[in-house]
Amino acid sequence: MKTTILTALLLCTSGILLAQQGTVKVVQDSDLSQLLNLYKKANESEDFYTIQIGFGSYDKAEKLKSDAEVDFPGWYTKIIFDSPTYRVHVGKFNTKLEGERNFTEVRKKYPESLLLSPKK
């Protein structure tokens, strides 16, 4: 019994003793950070169609948002406060056609939803 425990202990520690160590150096092109900033800025703008699936109290909005994330995985979801209610938006669509196609799908699950046009 003691030899089994000793053997297991030696096997476990030998893996630690033989492990390799090193450092990783990442060299990044300076233009990449500029490109990432442009990408973030483009995605922050509200030049897209979106679908409002509902509104109400903060608790209701949180529930709607979590339900939408399950129903439409990978879609953009956001809670927006517009006094006095919280509104839940899903999706970022570049064209009205793309927005309308997805709107018909969303409307099956959330009949009170609205297709919102981009703010100009």
N, C-alpha and C positions, 0 to 999 in steps of 0.2 A: 504494500500500500504506500509506504514511504517512497519507494523508488518510482512509482507511478506519478506521485505528486511532484517529486524532484525532477523527473523527466519532463513533465508538462511545464514546470516553471522554467527550466532551461530552454525549452523550445520557444516559449513566449518571449523570454529576454533576448534570445539570440536574434530574433527578428528585429528587435529594437537596436541592438548593437550593430547590425549590418546595414541599417538604413542609410541612405545617401542624403547628403545635405548639399544645398547649393542656393544660388540667388538667381532671380529672374529679372532681367532688365528689359523694359518695354520702350522701344523707340517709336515715337508717334510723330507723324508729319504735322507741322504747324497748321497746314491748310485744313486738316481734319477737324480741329476744334472750331474753326470758322464755319465749316460746313455743318457741324452739329448745332451750332448756335442758329444758323439760318433755318435748319430743319425744325428746331424747337419753336422759333418765332413764327414759322409758317403754320405749324400745328396749333399754336395758341390763338391765332386769329379766328374770327368767327365767320369766315367766308365759306360756310358749308351749310347744307341742309341737315336738320336733325329732327328727331321725333320726340315729342313730349308725351309720355305715357300716362302721366297723372300728376296730381298735386295734392297738398294737404299739410298736415302737421309733420314735424321732423321725423317722428316715429313711423308714420305712414310712408314718408318718402324713403326712409332707410329700408323698409320692407319691400317697397316697389323696386328699389335699386337692386337689392339682393335677388329678388325674383327675376328681374330682367337679366342679371348676370348669369343666372341659371338657364333662362329661356333662350338667350342670345349670347352664347359664350364668344369671347373675342371682340365683342362690340364695345365701343366707347360708351360708358355710362357716367352720368354726373348729376349731382343734386345742386340745384341753383336756388338761392334764396331770393325771392321777389316778394317783398313785403305785402301782405302778411303771411304768405304761404311758401312752402318749399315745392319746387317743381323738379321732376325727374326727366332727364333727356337721355336718349339712347341714339347711337349712331352718328357718324360724320360722313355725309354723302356729298361728293363734289358737284353732282349734277342733279337737276330736278327729277329727271327720269330715274336715276338710281335711287333717289329718295322715295319716289312714288312706288317703285317696285318693292322696296323694303317696307314701306308704310302698309301696303296691303297684307304683308305677312304679320306685321306687328299688330295690326288692327284686329286680326283674328283672336289674339290673346288678350289685348287691351283695347276694347271697343271705344273707350273715351279718348284715345290718343289723337294727336294733332301733328301734322307735318308742318314744321316751321322753316321759313325761308331764311337765307343768310342776312345778317345785319349789314347794311351798307353805310 
